[in-house]
Amino acid sequence: MQDPKPSNLSNVRPANILAIAECFSVDEVEALTGIKRSTIYEEIKTGQLAMRKCRGRSVILRDDLRAWVVALPLSNLAATWKD
């Protein structure tokens, strides 16, 4: 099974820059998490994920992204996983 591909990879900075970046575009969040843009925007709309604006540019802070991912519910597989 192939990994999901971001819809607009040309807008994503190189991996070495993403590793030290303090904020990300929605395209970069999609590339980093594999979660679709539409889901990311829905999470922003409902207030689950914080997005900030500066002169027309939308960014998601690294700390906000991490907090959002950590707060996601565990999957049923995680609850029933056996070694």
C-alpha positions in Angstrom: 0.0 0.0 0.0 1.4 3.4 -1.0 1.7 6.3 1.4 -0.8 9.2 0.7 0.8 11.9 -1.3 0.2 15.6 -0.5 -1.8 17.5 -3.1 0.7 20.2 -3.7 4.2 19.0 -3.0 5.7 22.1 -4.8 4.6 24.3 -1.9 6.4 22.1 0.7 9.9 23.2 1.9 12.7 20.6 1.9 12.8 18.1 4.7 15.9 19.6 6.3 14.1 22.9 6.6 10.9 21.3 7.9 13.0 19.6 10.6 13.8 23.0 12.2 10.8 25.1 11.1 8.6 26.6 13.9 5.5 26.9 11.7 4.0 25.1 8.7 1.6 25.8 5.8 -1.4 23.5 5.4 0.4 21.8 2.5 3.3 21.1 4.8 1.1 19.7 7.6 -0.5 17.4 5.0 3.0 16.2 3.9 4.2 15.7 7.5 1.1 13.9 8.8 -0.5 12.3 5.8 -3.8 13.8 6.8 -5.8 15.3 3.9 -6.1 19.1 3.5 -9.9 18.9 3.8 -9.5 17.2 7.2 -7.0 19.8 8.3 -9.2 22.7 7.3 -12.2 21.0 9.1 -10.1 20.7 12.3 -9.2 24.4 12.0 -12.9 25.3 11.4 -14.0 23.5 14.5 -11.2 25.0 16.6 -9.4 21.7 17.2 -6.3 22.9 15.4 -5.0 26.5 15.7 -4.1 28.4 12.5 -2.6 31.9 12.6 -2.5 34.6 9.9 0.2 37.1 9.1 -0.3 39.4 6.1 -2.4 36.8 4.3 -0.2 33.8 5.0 -1.8 31.1 7.1 0.6 29.1 9.4 0.3 26.4 12.0 2.8 26.5 14.8 4.9 23.4 15.5 3.6 23.3 19.2 0.0 23.6 18.0 0.5 20.8 15.5 2.0 18.6 18.1 -0.7 19.3 20.7 -3.4 18.6 18.1 -1.8 15.2 17.0 -1.3 14.2 20.7 -5.0 15.0 21.4 -6.3 12.8 18.6 -8.2 9.8 19.9 -6.5 6.4 20.0 -7.6 4.0 17.4 -9.5 0.9 18.3 -6.5 -1.1 17.0 -4.3 0.6 19.7 -6.7 -0.5 22.4 -6.8 -4.2 21.2 -3.2 -4.6 20.0 -1.5 -7.7 21.3 2.2 -8.6 21.0 
